[in-house]
């Protein structure tokens, strides 16, 4: 009984929310398509991309430290 009530409420609600999500994404895609090419990336996004690119070059040039053999105290 409770299961039928729960499903009767949650499934239509889920369908409505997916419809709203689809509509919102479509609206954002249309707004992005209408924007000029140079305005599609915000300054913050450009800065983040530059920071990630800098980090990637630092990681590419990273040299693993040499492993020293354990010292024997005889």
Beta strands, then each sheet from edge to edge (+ up, - down):
end
